[in-house]
């Protein structure tokens, strides 16, 4: 979660807390009456270990809970009289992580162990020993740590729920907008495309009944009308289905090349490399690049031949379309909306697009699409 420009990394915060608690416990444990010699050294090591263990409380809260509990018992047995701050912080972290029942059981067990440890290892009267055990882990501080962890856990859960609700609301609004666009496309384009399709088919039918030759341009209009109708229907289905069924992809490129070949254009398709599974977004973009390139060739290039190359590389899919049209390096064609759309599609996948006249005449379009494109 983004917490602002000056956010501190969680690992730094964890280590700062661990070092601070370790220093606090060492200071309080050694500032008062304490044993000397080996017991003092052992107690100091346990105090520091209990504090430093808190650095891992987010990754392994239950392990840290057990380690700090053992350190608290060891410190009491060594004769150091210090509040088990590290265990209280571990209780807070474990409860915050959702381990409430385990934390409660461990804490009850630790209280019992501390009260059994004090008379055995500490000298003096039993009452004094039990008092020192209660001071090591005071019940009020334990309840406070438990309550604080539970409060933070509830707050974080409510925040996550609110975030999930916002995402669902945004997704619902996007779905509504997508359906609105689908309705607009249907209302504004379906009728016009249907008229073009029907009129061209009628003209072809009438010409054939009269025994007259059918113009290649008329056949191209007929096929373009059919393709536009299929494209619109597939687009509307994709909009309504949240793009779960991509309308066209690499599998449709051979059929696309064949349709342009029937218009009189000498179109060829070559597939090289080792074919592999291609992300849906890459597959869709490859199809659109071939489609737009062939459309530009048919409309503007005055070309007679065009070659389409699909090259499967280990880390990328390369799509190249070359034609023998009138484009020259001295007078390159002005980029239109088609080339701009191709460039935007390729850039969205983090790929590269090259569009330029060929040295031998004609035009080339080459796109390199990373195989890690969004699906």
LOBA-691791 format. One record per residue: x, y, z of N, C-alpha, C in turn; residue number from 0. Coordinates in pm, whole numbers. Layout:
<recs>
  neast nnorth    nup caeast canorth   caup  ceast cnorth    cup seq
      X      Y      Z      X       Y      Z      X      Y      Z NUM
...
</recs>
This chain:
<recs>
  neast nnorth    nup caeast canorth   caup  ceast cnorth    cup seq
     84   -119      0      0       0      0     87    124      0   0
     54    221    -82    131     344    -90    101    431     31   1
    206    468    103    186     546    224    249    683    216   2
    275    729     95    323     865     82    468    869     36   3
    512    992     11    645    1014    -44    754    973     53   4
    732    993    183    834     968    282    810    836    357   5
    748    737    293    721     609    357    852    537    389   6
    855    474    505    972     399    550    951    252    517   7
   1050    185    457   1033      43    426   1000    -37    551   8
    917   -141    536    874    -221    650    991   -290    718   9
   1091   -332    639   1205    -401    698   1284   -306    789  10
   1297   -181    748   1368     -83    831   1292    -58    960  11
   1159    -46    950   1078     -26   1070   1088   -144   1165  12
   1088   -266   1111   1097    -385   1195   1229   -390   1271  13
   1337   -360   1202   1467    -364   1268   1483   -249   1368  14
   1427   -135   1335   1434     -22   1430   1358    -56   1557  15
   1240   -118   1542   1164    -160   1660   1240   -263   1742  16
   1298   -362   1671   1372    -468   1741   1491   -412   1817  17
   1568   -324   1756   1684    -266   1823   1642   -179   1941  18
   1531   -103   1921   1483     -18   2030   1437    -99   2150  19
   1364   -207   2126   1317    -291   2236   1435   -360   2305  20
   1530   -408   2224   1647    -473   2283   1724   -376   2374  21
   1743   -253   2326   1815    -154   2407   1736   -119   2533  22
   1604   -107   2520   1520     -75   2636   1528   -185   2741  23
   1520   -310   2699   1522    -420   2793   1659   -435   2858  24
   1765   -417   2782   1898    -423   2842   1918   -311   2944  25
   1868   -193   2910   1884     -80   3002   1808    -99   3132  26
   1682   -144   3121   1603    -162   3243   1649   -284   3322  27
   1690   -390   3252   1731    -511   3322   1862   -496   3397  28
   1954   -417   3343   2085    -402   3405   2097   -279   3494  29
   1996   -191   3489   2005     -70   3572   1968    -96   3717  30
   1885   -199   3742   1845    -232   3878   1931   -342   3935  31
   1889   -396   4047   1963    -509   4105   1965   -628   4010  32
   2083   -685   3990   2094    -799   3901   2214   -883   3945  33
   2212  -1010   3909   2324   -1098   3949   2450  -1063   3872  34
   2559  -1120   3913   2686   -1095   3847   2737  -1224   3785  35
   2845  -1212   3709   2907   -1329   3653   2831  -1388   3535  36
   2833  -1519   3529   2773   -1589   3416   2624  -1570   3405  37
   2552  -1561   3518   2407   -1542   3512   2372  -1406   3452  38
   2451  -1305   3488   2426   -1172   3431   2449  -1173   3281  39
   2556  -1240   3236   2584   -1248   3093   2473  -1323   3020  40
   2429  -1437   3078   2321   -1513   3015   2193  -1431   3007  41
   2161  -1362   3117   2040   -1279   3116   2048  -1168   3014  42
   2165  -1107   3000   2181    -999   2901   2163  -1051   2759  43
   2220  -1168   2734   2206   -1226   2601   2060  -1257   2570  44
   1987  -1308   2667   1845   -1339   2646   1762  -1213   2627  45
   1794  -1108   2703   1723    -981   2684   1743   -929   2542  46
   1868   -930   2495   1897    -881   2360   1834   -971   2255  47
   1841  -1103   2275   1784   -1196   2177   1633  -1178   2165  48
   1566  -1160   2280   1422   -1139   2276   1384  -1015   2198  49
   1463   -908   2216   1433    -785   2142   1462   -798   1994  50
   1580   -855   1959   1618    -867   1818   1527   -963   1741  51
   1468  -1060   1810   1378   -1154   1742   1257  -1084   1682  52
   1225   -966   1734   1107    -893   1684   1124   -848   1540  53
   1244   -850   1487   1265    -810   1347   1190   -902   1252  54
   1162  -1025   1296   1093   -1122   1209    947  -1140   1246  55
    889  -1047   1322    752   -1070   1372    648  -1066   1261  56
    675   -997   1152    578    -995   1042    584  -1123    960  57
    704  -1176    942    720   -1298    861    681  -1423    938  58
    715  -1429   1065    688   -1550   1144    642  -1509   1284  59
    520  -1460   1297    474   -1407   1426    469  -1512   1536  60
    430  -1636   1504    421   -1739   1606    559  -1784   1653  61
    653  -1792   1562    790   -1828   1601    848  -1721   1694  62
    827  -1595   1658    876   -1486   1742    807  -1488   1879  63
    679  -1522   1880    607   -1532   2007    672  -1638   2097  64
    705  -1753   2038    767   -1859   2118    906  -1819   2165  65
    985  -1757   2077   1122   -1719   2112   1122  -1615   2224  66
   1038  -1515   2213   1035   -1410   2317    983  -1467   2449  67
    889  -1563   2440    842   -1626   2563    952  -1703   2633  68
   1031  -1779   2557   1143   -1854   2615   1246  -1759   2675  69
   1272  -1649   2604   1368   -1550   2656   1318  -1489   2787  70
   1187  -1464   2796   1132   -1408   2919   1150  -1504   3036  71
   1125  -1632   3013   1145   -1733   3119   1293  -1741   3156  72
   1380  -1740   3056   1523   -1749   3082   1576  -1630   3159  73
   1527  -1511   3127   1571   -1391   3198   1528  -1396   3345  74
   1407  -1441   3369   1360   -1452   3506   1442  -1555   3583  75
   1472  -1668   3519   1552   -1771   3584   1694  -1722   3612  76
   1747  -1633   3525   1881   -1579   3546   1885  -1474   3655  77
   1771  -1426   3698   1766   -1330   3805   1752  -1185   3763  78
   1724  -1160   3635   1704   -1023   3588   1559   -984   3605  79
   1537   -871   3667   1401    -823   3695   1365   -717   3592  80
   1302   -757   3481   1268    -663   3374   1136   -706   3310  81
   1055   -608   3276    928    -636   3209    956   -696   3072  82
    885   -803   3036    906    -872   2907    841   -793   2794  83
    905   -678   2762    850    -591   2657    849   -662   2523  84
    953   -740   2496    961    -809   2367    843   -906   2350  85
    805   -975   2456    692   -1067   2445    561   -991   2423  86
    546   -876   2486    425    -796   2466    414   -750   2320  87
    527   -708   2263    525    -669   2121    495   -790   2033  88
    549   -906   2072    521   -1028   1994    373  -1065   2002  89
    312  -1046   2119    168   -1070   2133     89   -979   2040  90
    126   -853   2038     60    -757   1949     71   -803   1803  91
    192   -844   1760    212    -886   1621    136  -1012   1587  92
    133  -1109   1680     64   -1234   1652    -87  -1214   1643  93
   -143  -1133   1733   -287   -1106   1728   -321  -1028   1604  94
   -236   -932   1567   -260    -855   1445   -261   -944   1322  95
   -178  -1050   1325   -174   -1144   1213   -291  -1241   1213  96
   -375  -1238   1317   -494   -1322   1321   -482  -1446   1406  97
   -371  -1464   1480   -350   -1584   1562   -397  -1557   1705  98
   -523  -1529   1723   -572   -1489   1855   -576  -1606   1952  99
   -632  -1718   1911   -647   -1831   2002   -511  -1888   2044 100
   -421  -1903   1947   -289   -1955   1981   -217  -1860   2075 101
   -227  -1730   2048   -161   -1631   2135   -217  -1636   2275 102
   -349  -1649   2286   -410   -1656   2418   -362  -1780   2493 103
   -358  -1894   2425   -313   -2016   2491   -167  -2009   2533 104
    -81  -1956   2446     61   -1943   2479     80  -1848   2597 105
      5  -1739   2599     21   -1641   2707    -23  -1699   2841 106
   -134  -1772   2842   -177   -1836   2967    -72  -1936   3013 107
    -19  -2014   2921     86   -2109   2958    211  -2040   3008 108
    248  -1927   2945    368   -1855   2988    351  -1799   3129 109
    232  -1747   3159    207   -1696   3295    225  -1808   3397 110
    176  -1926   3366    192   -2038   3458    337  -2078   3473 111
    410  -2082   3360    552   -2121   3365    632  -2020   3445 112
    604  -1892   3428    677   -1789   3502    655  -1804   3653 113
    533  -1834   3691    505   -1849   3834    565  -1978   3891 114
    590  -2076   3806    660   -2197   3852    811  -2178   3853 115
    859  -2095   3758   1004   -2074   3747   1058  -1990   3863 116
    983  -1889   3904   1032   -1795   4004   1071  -1863   4135 117
    987  -1947   4198   1028   -2009   4324   1145  -2105   4309 118
   1158  -2166   4191   1262   -2267   4172   1400  -2203   4157 119
   1409  -2095   4079   1541   -2039   4046   1578  -1916   4129 120
   1479  -1850   4188   1508   -1728   4262   1511  -1757   4411 121
   1604  -1695   4478   1609   -1711   4623   1509  -1621   4693 122
   1502  -1630   4825   1409   -1548   4901   1277  -1620   4920 123
   1179  -1544   4974   1049   -1601   5000    969  -1627   4874 124
    871  -1714   4890    786   -1748   4775    707  -1627   4729 125
    657  -1547   4822    581   -1428   4784    663  -1331   4702 126
    785  -1309   4742    873   -1218   4665    901  -1273   4526 127
    923  -1406   4518    951   -1467   4389    831  -1455   4296 128
    712  -1478   4349    592   -1467   4266    567  -1323   4223 129
    601  -1229   4309    586   -1089   4272    677  -1054   4155 130
    800  -1105   4158    891   -1080   4048    843  -1147   3920 131
    778  -1263   3932    721   -1328   3814    608  -1245   3755 132
    523  -1190   3841    414   -1105   3792    468   -977   3728 133
    580   -928   3784    639    -807   3726    698   -835   3589 134
    750   -957   3568    806    -992   3437    700   -987   3327 135
    582  -1031   3357    473   -1026   3259    346   -986   3331 136
    326   -854   3341    208    -804   3411     83   -827   3326 137
    -21   -870   3393   -144    -906   3324   -206   -787   3251 138
   -198   -669   3312   -258    -550   3250   -190   -517   3117 139
    -55   -524   3116     17    -496   2991    -12   -604   2887 140
    -28   -727   2930    -59    -836   2837   -195   -814   2772 141
   -293   -776   2853   -427    -750   2798   -423   -631   2703 142
   -345   -529   2737   -334    -411   2651   -273   -447   2515 143
   -166   -528   2517   -103    -569   2392   -199   -652   2307 144
   -272   -742   2370   -369    -825   2299   -477   -737   2236 145
   -529   -642   2315   -636    -555   2265   -587   -466   2151 146
   -463   -415   2164   -410    -329   2058   -394   -407   1927 147
   -342   -530   1936   -329    -611   1815   -462   -641   1750 148
   -563   -671   1833   -696    -699   1778   -758   -575   1715 149
   -738   -459   1777   -793    -335   1722   -731   -303   1586 150
   -598   -318   1576   -532    -292   1449   -576   -392   1343 151
   -592   -519   1383   -636    -622   1288   -774   -589   1232 152
   -866   -547   1320  -1000    -511   1276   -996   -390   1183 153
   -911   -291   1217   -901    -171   1134   -848   -207    995 154
   -746   -292    990   -690    -332    861   -791   -413    780 155
   -868   -496    848   -970    -573    776  -1076   -481    717 156
  -1117   -379    795  -1215    -284    742  -1157   -205    624 157
  -1028   -171    633   -965     -99    522   -960   -185    397 158
   -927   -313    413   -924    -405    299  -1063   -422    240 159
  -1162   -429    326  -1300    -442    278  -1342   -318    200 160
  -1303   -201    252  -1336     -77    181  -1266    -71     45 161
  -1139   -115     42  -1066    -116    -85  -1131   -213   -182 162
  -1171   -329   -134  -1237    -427   -220  -1369   -372   -272 163
  -1440   -301   -187  -1567    -241   -231  -1543   -137   -339 164
  -1437    -55   -322  -1406      44   -425  -1370    -23   -557 165
  -1293   -131   -550  -1257    -202   -673  -1380   -261   -740 166
  -1470   -317   -662  -1592    -374   -720  -1679   -265   -782 167
  -1684   -149   -716  -1761     -38   -772  -1701      9   -903 168
  -1567     22   -905  -1501      65  -1029  -1521    -38  -1140 169
  -1515   -167  -1104  -1535    -272  -1204  -1678   -269  -1257 170
  -1774   -245  -1167  -1913    -239  -1212  -1936   -121  -1306 171
  -1875     -7  -1271  -1890     110  -1359  -1824     86  -1494 172
  -1709     17  -1492  -1643     -15  -1619  -1731   -108  -1702 173
  -1794   -206  -1637  -1884    -296  -1710  -2002   -219  -1770 174
  -2057   -126  -1692  -2169     -46  -1744  -2126     38  -1862 175
  -2005     97  -1853  -1956     179  -1963  -1929     94  -2087 176
  -1877    -27  -2064  -1850    -116  -2176  -1980   -155  -2247 177
  -2083   -183  -2169  -2212    -216  -2229  -2272    -96  -2303 178
  -2251     23  -2247  -2302     143  -2316  -2233    161  -2451 179
  -2100    141  -2453  -2027     152  -2579  -2076     47  -2678 180
  -2101    -75  -2627  -2151    -181  -2716  -2285   -142  -2777 181
  -2373    -84  -2696  -2503     -41  -2749  -2486     70  -2853 182
  -2395    165  -2825  -2373     274  -2919  -2318    221  -3052 183
  -2222    129  -3043  -2169      71  -3167  -2277     -3  -3244 184
  -2356    -78  -3171  -2462    -153  -3237  -2561    -60  -3306 185
  -2602     46  -3236  -2704     136  -3291  -2649    219  -3407 186
  -2520    258  -3400  -2467     351  -3499  -2405    283  -3620 187
  -2352    161  -3605  -2278      99  -3714  -2347    -21  -3777 188
  -2422    -94  -3699  -2479    -218  -3752  -2565   -194  -3875 189
  -2650    -92  -3869  -2740     -65  -3981  -2662    -29  -4107 190
  -2565     63  -4092  -2490     108  -4210  -2411     -6  -4272 191
  -2346    -87  -4189  -2268    -199  -4242  -2359   -301  -4309 192
  -2475   -323  -4250  -2570    -418  -4310  -2616   -369  -4447 193
  -2640   -237  -4460  -2682    -182  -4590  -2574   -204  -4696 194
  -2447   -175  -4660  -2336    -194  -4755  -2326   -341  -4794 195
  -2336   -428  -4696  -2323    -573  -4721  -2435   -622  -4812 196
  -2558   -583  -4783  -2672    -629  -4862  -2667   -574  -5004 197
  -2636   -445  -5017  -2632    -383  -5149  -2524   -445  -5236 198
  -2406   -471  -5179  -2298    -532  -5258  -2335   -673  -5300 199
  -2397   -749  -5211  -2435    -885  -5246  -2544   -886  -5354 200
  -2635   -791  -5345  -2739    -780  -5449  -2676   -746  -5583 201
  -2580   -651  -5582  -2516    -613  -5708  -2440   -729  -5769 202
  -2368   -808  -5686  -2296    -924  -5738  -2394  -1028  -5793 203
  -2504  -1050  -5720  -2603   -1148  -5764  -2666  -1108  -5897 204
  -2701   -981  -5911  -2765    -934  -6035  -2669   -946  -6152 205
  -2544   -907  -6129  -2445    -916  -6238  -2425  -1059  -6284 206
  -2421  -1152  -6191  -2401   -1292  -6228  -2523  -1349  -6300 207
  -2642  -1307  -6261  -2764   -1355  -6329  -2768  -1303  -6472 208
  -2716  -1184  -6494  -2716   -1128  -6629  -2600  -1180  -6712 209
  -2513  -1258  -6651  -2397   -1309  -6724  -2288  -1207  -6743 210
  -2292  -1098  -6667  -2192    -993  -6680  -2074  -1022  -6587 211
  -1953   -981  -6624  -1837   -1001  -6535  -1851   -914  -6409 212
  -1816   -972  -6298  -1825    -900  -6171  -1693   -828  -6146 213
  -1702   -701  -6120  -1583    -620  -6096  -1509   -667  -5970 214
  -1376   -680  -5977  -1300    -716  -5856  -1325   -619  -5741 215
  -1344   -492  -5777  -1371    -393  -5671  -1503   -424  -5601 216
  -1603   -467  -5677  -1732    -500  -5618  -1720   -623  -5529 217
  -1642   -722  -5575  -1620    -840  -5491  -1546   -803  -5363 218
  -1451   -711  -5375  -1379    -667  -5256  -1472   -596  -5158 219
  -1565   -515  -5213  -1661    -447  -5126  -1751   -549  -5056 220
  -1792   -650  -5132  -1876    -755  -5073  -1803   -827  -4959 221
  -1679   -865  -4984  -1603    -936  -4881  -1573   -845  -4763 222
  -1543   -716  -4791  -1517    -621  -4682  -1641   -601  -4596 223
  -1759   -600  -4660  -1883    -587  -4583  -1905   -707  -4493 224
  -1880   -825  -4547  -1894    -945  -4464  -1796   -943  -4347 225
  -1670   -907  -4378  -1568    -904  -4272  -1601   -798  -4168 226
  -1647   -681  -4213  -1684    -576  -4117  -1798   -620  -4028 227
  -1894   -693  -4087  -2005    -743  -4006  -1955   -842  -3901 228
  -1864   -933  -3943  -1808   -1029  -3847  -1727   -958  -3740 229
  -1648   -859  -3781  -1565    -785  -3685  -1652   -712  -3583 230
  -1758   -649  -3631  -1845    -575  -3540  -1913   -669  -3443 231
  -1960   -783  -3494  -2027    -879  -3407  -1928   -933  -3301 232
  -1806   -964  -3343  -1705   -1014  -3249  -1668   -907  -3147 233
  -1659   -781  -3194  -1625    -671  -3101  -1734   -651  -2998 234
  -1858   -657  -3042  -1969    -641  -2948  -1971   -756  -2847 235
  -1943   -877  -2894  -1938    -990  -2801  -1824   -975  -2701 236
  -1709   -925  -2749  -1596    -905  -2658  -1627   -798  -2554 237
  -1694   -691  -2597  -1731    -586  -2502  -1827   -638  -2397 238
  -1920   -720  -2439  -2019    -772  -2344  -1961   -880  -2256 239
  -1858   -951  -2305  -1801   -1061  -2228  -1676  -1023  -2154 240
  -1646   -893  -2140  -1528    -847  -2066  -1399   -899  -2129 241
  -1399   -914  -2262  -1278    -952  -2336  -1226  -1090  -2298 242
  -1314  -1178  -2247  -1268   -1311  -2212  -1257  -1402  -2334 243
  -1318  -1365  -2444  -1307   -1444  -2567  -1255  -1354  -2678 244
  -1124  -1341  -2695  -1066   -1251  -2794  -1121  -1283  -2933 245
  -1168  -1182  -3006  -1233   -1207  -3133  -1138  -1263  -3239 246
  -1016  -1210  -3247   -923   -1254  -3350   -782  -1260  -3293 247
   -703  -1350  -3349   -566   -1364  -3304   -482  -1425  -3414 248
   -369  -1483  -3376   -278   -1541  -3475   -344  -1649  -3559 249
   -434  -1725  -3499   -499   -1833  -3572   -582  -1782  -3689 250
   -620  -1655  -3685   -705   -1600  -3791   -623  -1530  -3901 251
   -490  -1520  -3883   -408   -1451  -3983   -412  -1522  -4119 252
   -401  -1657  -4128   -409   -1721  -4260   -538  -1689  -4335 253
   -651  -1692  -4264   -778   -1657  -4328   -780  -1512  -4374 254
   -719  -1424  -4296   -712   -1283  -4334   -631  -1265  -4461 255
   -516  -1331  -4469   -432   -1321  -4590   -506  -1378  -4710 256
   -577  -1487  -4690   -653   -1548  -4800   -761  -1455  -4852 257
   -828  -1384  -4763   -934   -1291  -4809   -875  -1180  -4894 258
   -759  -1127  -4856   -698   -1022  -4937   -644  -1080  -5068 259
   -606  -1208  -5067   -559   -1271  -5191   -673  -1280  -5293 260
   -795  -1302  -5244   -910   -1313  -5335   -947  -1180  -5398 261
   -897  -1070  -5344   -924    -939  -5405   -830   -910  -5521 262
   -738  -1002  -5550   -644    -981  -5660   -504   -948  -5614 263
   -484   -930  -5486   -352    -899  -5432   -274  -1029  -5414 264
   -151  -1033  -5462    -68   -1152  -5448     -7  -1152  -5307 265
    -78  -1213  -5214    -39   -1212  -5073     13  -1348  -5032 266
    125  -1347  -4959    185   -1471  -4910    205  -1461  -4759 267
    205  -1577  -4695    224   -1584  -4549    333  -1687  -4520 268
    428  -1647  -4435    534   -1737  -4392    543  -1734  -4240 269
    555  -1852  -4181    569   -1865  -4035    702  -1933  -4008 270
    788  -1867  -3931    920   -1921  -3899    937  -1934  -3749 271
   1045  -1999  -3709   1071   -2017  -3567    993  -2135  -3511 272
   1000  -2149  -3382    931   -2257  -3312    801  -2204  -3253 273
    686  -2236  -3311    559   -2185  -3257    541  -2225  -3112 274
    492  -2134  -3033    471   -2157  -2891    345  -2085  -2847 275
    308  -2109  -2722    189   -2043  -2668    213  -1893  -2660 276
    121  -1816  -2714    135   -1670  -2722     29  -1606  -2634 277
     65  -1508  -2550    -36   -1437  -2470   -146  -1380  -2558 278
   -266  -1375  -2504   -382   -1331  -2583   -363  -1190  -2636 279
   -308  -1099  -2554   -290    -961  -2599   -191   -954  -2715 280
    -84  -1033  -2709     13   -1037  -2818    -52  -1094  -2944 281
   -131  -1197  -2928   -198   -1258  -3042   -294  -1159  -3108 282
   -372  -1088  -3027   -465    -989  -3083   -391   -878  -3156 283
   -283   -828  -3094   -208    -718  -3154   -145   -761  -3286 284
    -91   -884  -3291    -32    -933  -3416   -136   -937  -3527 285
   -254   -985  -3496   -360    -990  -3597   -395   -850  -3645 286
   -410   -756  -3553   -448    -620  -3591   -341   -553  -3676 287
   -216   -580  -3648   -108    -521  -3727   -113   -574  -3870 288
   -130   -705  -3883   -141    -763  -4018   -264   -709  -4089 289
   -375   -701  -4019   -499    -651  -4080   -485   -507  -4127 290
   -432   -421  -4043   -418    -280  -4079   -317   -262  -4191 291
   -209   -341  -4185   -107    -330  -4290   -164   -372  -4425 292
   -235   -484  -4430   -294    -529  -4557   -400   -431  -4606 293
   -476   -375  -4513   -577    -276  -4554   -511   -154  -4616 294
   -401   -107  -4555   -329       8  -4611   -273    -24  -4749 295
   -222   -147  -4765   -168    -187  -4894   -278   -185  -5000 296
   -393   -240  -4965   -503    -247  -5062   -558   -110  -5095 297
   -557    -20  -5000   -619     112  -5022   -525    213  -5086 298
   -400    215  -5040   -315     330  -5072   -188    296  -5148 299
   -138    173  -5137     -3     148  -5186      5    119  -5335 300
   -106     86  -5397   -104      45  -5538     -5    -68  -5559 301
     -1   -162  -5467     93    -273  -5473     27   -393  -5540 302
    112   -482  -5592     63    -606  -5652     98   -727  -5566 303
    204   -716  -5488    243    -827  -5401    267   -776  -5259 304
    240   -862  -5165    264    -831  -5025    298   -962  -4954 305
    395   -956  -4866    436   -1075  -4791    420  -1050  -4642 306
    368  -1151  -4574    348   -1144  -4429    437  -1249  -4364 307
    515  -1206  -4267    606   -1296  -4195    571  -1296  -4048 308
    549  -1414  -3991    530   -1433  -3847    649  -1513  -3796 309
    733  -1448  -3717    855   -1512  -3667    845  -1534  -3516 310
    841  -1661  -3477    835   -1696  -3334    977  -1701  -3279 311
   1010  -1609  -3191   1139   -1608  -3125   1121  -1646  -2978 312
   1230  -1684  -2910   1215   -1726  -2769   1153  -1621  -2679 313
   1188  -1492  -2704   1141   -1387  -2614   1047  -1288  -2680 314
   1016  -1308  -2807    932   -1210  -2876    865  -1274  -2997 315
    757  -1212  -3041    689   -1248  -3164    710  -1132  -3262 316
    770  -1161  -3377    798   -1057  -3476    698  -1070  -3590 317
    633   -960  -3623    538    -954  -3734    591   -855  -3836 318
    603   -899  -3960    656    -811  -4066    569   -823  -4190 319
    535   -707  -4245    454    -700  -4367    528   -612  -4466 320
    563   -667  -4584    633    -593  -4690    547   -591  -4815 321
    546   -476  -4884    473    -466  -5010    564   -402  -5115 322
    521   -407  -5241    599    -349  -5351    528   -227  -5408 323
    465   -150  -5322    389     -34  -5368    477     82  -5411 324
    416    202  -5414    482     320  -5468    560    399  -5365 325
    562    355  -5242    633     432  -5138    783    434  -5168 326
    845    550  -5152    987     567  -5171   1046    638  -5051 327
   1177    615  -5029   1243     680  -4916   1240    832  -4929 328
   1241    883  -5055   1240    1027  -5075   1104   1088  -5045 329
    997   1008  -5055    862    1060  -5032    780    960  -4952 330
    813    943  -4823    739     847  -4741    595    891  -4722 331
    502    798  -4711    362     835  -4691    340    900  -4556 332
    243    991  -4554    211    1057  -4427    144    958  -4333 333
    190    952  -4207    128     857  -4114    -17    894  -4086 334
   -105    795  -4089   -246     818  -4061   -287    753  -3931 335
   -418    742  -3913   -471     684  -3789   -436    536  -3777 336
   -424    466  -3891   -391     325  -3885   -255    300  -3825 337
   -153    372  -3875    -17     357  -3820    -12    403  -3676 338
    -85    509  -3644    -87     557  -3506   -148    451  -3413 339
   -257    387  -3458   -319     282  -3378   -225    164  -3357 340
   -152    125  -3464    -55      17  -3450     52     52  -3349 341
    102    174  -3357    208     216  -3265    159    214  -3120 342
     36    256  -3098    -19     255  -2962    -36    113  -2911 343
    -81     22  -2997    -98    -118  -2955     36   -180  -2917 344
    137   -156  -2999    268    -215  -2972    329   -154  -2847 345
    314    -22  -2832    371      44  -2713    304     -6  -2586 346
    176    -38  -2592    105     -88  -2474    162   -220  -2425 347
    223   -297  -2516    283    -425  -2478    432   -412  -2449 348
    487   -291  -2460    629    -272  -2438    715   -317  -2554 349
    656   -321  -2675    730    -366  -2793    782   -250  -2876 350
    830   -284  -2996    886    -184  -3087    821   -198  -3223 351
    795    -84  -3289    733     -83  -3421    821     -2  -3516 352
    846    -59  -3631    924      11  -3735    840     18  -3861 353
    817    138  -3912    740     159  -4034    819    254  -4123 354
    857    208  -4241    940     292  -4328    937    237  -4470 355
    968    323  -4568    979     274  -4706   1099    181  -4721 356
   1088     86  -4814   1197      -7  -4842   1293     55  -4943 357
   1418     14  -4934   1517      69  -5027   1489     27  -5171 358
   1424    -89  -5189   1392    -137  -5324   1253    -93  -5370 359
   1187    -10  -5290   1053      33  -5325    949    -40  -5243 360
    842     29  -5212    739     -31  -5129    754     11  -4984 361
    682    -56  -4899    676     -15  -4760    687   -139  -4670 362
    744   -121  -4552    757    -232  -4458    704   -190  -4322 363
    638   -283  -4258    589    -266  -4120    642   -384  -4040 364
    718   -356  -3936    772    -463  -3851    748   -431  -3705 365
    689   -526  -3636    659    -510  -3494    724   -624  -3417 366
    791   -590  -3306    847    -688  -3215    766   -683  -3086 367
    696   -791  -3058    605    -796  -2943    662   -890  -2839 368
    695   -838  -2720    748    -925  -2614    648  -1034  -2577 369
    700  -1152  -2549    613   -1263  -2514    554  -1249  -2375 370
    598  -1151  -2299    542   -1126  -2166    433  -1021  -2172 371
    371  -1002  -2286    265    -905  -2299    148   -940  -2211 372
     66   -841  -2177    -50    -863  -2091   -150   -951  -2163 373
   -205  -1043  -2087   -303   -1134  -2146   -445  -1086  -2119 374
</recs>
